[in-house]
Amino acid sequence: MDIEQLGLFGVFIAGAIPWFEAIGVVPLGILAGLNPVLTVLFAVAGNTITIFLFAYGAEAIRLWMQRRRQAKNKPGESPRLVKAKKSFDRWGVYGLALLGPLTIGTQFAAMVSVAAGVKPLKASLIVVAATVIWASAFGTLFGVLGFEFFDRG
């Protein structure tokens, strides 16, 4: 495994870390001298895996919480879910997906969307699409401007 492959593997792993995000990893990978296109692809791939995990995990937790509240004869939804829904009502799944990478993180944007009632697959795909847009924009910006800390050649 050469240094670029190792770097891309690191980008993949770092892209999967909540709050580090693909958009944070892309500039770092390019600054480290990695290929901008491959850096975007690997960062988004790593991020995508955790977006789906968080969305489907949120669905399971949401259903479990609903059953638990019903079993205890508690009315309505939990205060946390009400707060998540307020955020969702303000921005919607598309706004949340676009703002997620810059504010709460892509994984949590997917979780909030699912908590607000969006199906996990739809929420995941929308958040991934927004991540691709942001990562591509950062990749283009850093790739075109030629930022690089380590000269490979």
N, C-alpha and C positions, 0 to 999 in steps of 0.2 A: 504494500500500500504506500503510495507516494504522499508527499506532504499536502498536495491539493485534495486528494481523496480523503485524507484524514481531516482536513479543514472542512470539507463539505459534510462529512459525517458529524463533525462538531456543530455545524450550522443546523443540520437536521435535528440533532438532540436539543440544541439551545432554542430552536424554533418551537419545540414542544413545551417549553417551560412557560407556565402562566406568568403574565406580566413582562416577560422578556420578549415574547412575541416575534413573529416573522419580521415585522417592520423594524424592530430593534436589532435583529440579527443581520439583516441584509446590509446595512451600512458597515457594520463591523466586519462582515465577511469580505466585502469589497475593499475596505480599508486595509485588510490583511492581505490583499492581492489575489483573492479568488475570482474566478470568472463570474461576472455579474448575473448572467442568465442562469447559470447553474446554482448560484447562491440563492437567487429568488426561488427557483424550483425546489431546492432542498429545504429552505426555510419554511416555505408554504406547506410542503409535504409533512414536515414535522409538526407544524401548527395544526394542520388539518386533522391529524390523528387525535389530538387532545380535544379539539373542538367537538368532534363526534362523540368522544368518550364523555365529555362534560354534558353535552345535550342529552344523550341517552341516559346517563346517570341521573340527570335532573328530572327526567320523566319518571324514572323508577322511584326517586325520592318523593316527587310530587304525588304520585299515586299512593305511596305508602303513608304519607302525611294525611292525605284525604281520608283514607280508611281509618287511620288512628283517631283523627278528630271525630269522625262519624261514630266510632265505637265508644268514644267518651261523651257522645251527645253534645259536642261543642258546636255552637252555631258559627256560620261563616268560615272565613279563611284566617290563617295565622297572620299576625301583624307584619311579619317579614314578607309574606307573599303579597299583602296589600301594598307594601312599599315598592316591591318589584313591579307590580302591575301599574302603579302610578308612573314610574319611570318609563315603562313600556308604553302606556297610554300617551305619554308626552311625545315620545320619539317614534314609536312603532318599530317593527322588526328591522326595517331598512335603515332608519336613522340610528338605531342601536347598533346595527352591524357596521355602519360607516364610522360611528363615533367610538365603538368598542375598542379598537386597537389603540386609540389615543387616550382613552379614559379608563375603563374598567377592565379591559383585556378581552380578547376574542372569546376565550373559553367562558368567561362570565357573561358576556353578551349573549352567547348561545344559551347558557343556563337561565338567564332572566327571560329570554324569549320563550323558552319552554315552560317556565313557571307561569308565564302570562297566558299560556294556552296554545302556543304555536307548536305544531308537530315537530319532533326532534329532527327528522330528515330535512324538512323545509328550513328550520332555523339554522341547521348546520350548513346547508348549501348556500344560504344567503350570507352567513358570516364568512364562510370560506371565499365566496365571490368578493366580498369587501376586502378580505385579507389579500387576495390576489391583486386587487386594484392598488391598495396601499403599498404592498411589497414591490410591485412593478414600478410604481411611481418613485419609490426610494431607490430601487435598483437602477432605474433610468437616470435619475438625478446623479447618483454617485458614480455610475458607470460612464455617463457622458462627460461629466466634469473631470473624470480621470483621477479621483481621489485614491491615493494608495500610500500606506505607510511603509510597506515592504516592497522594494523594487525586485521583481523576479528576473529581470533580464539585464 
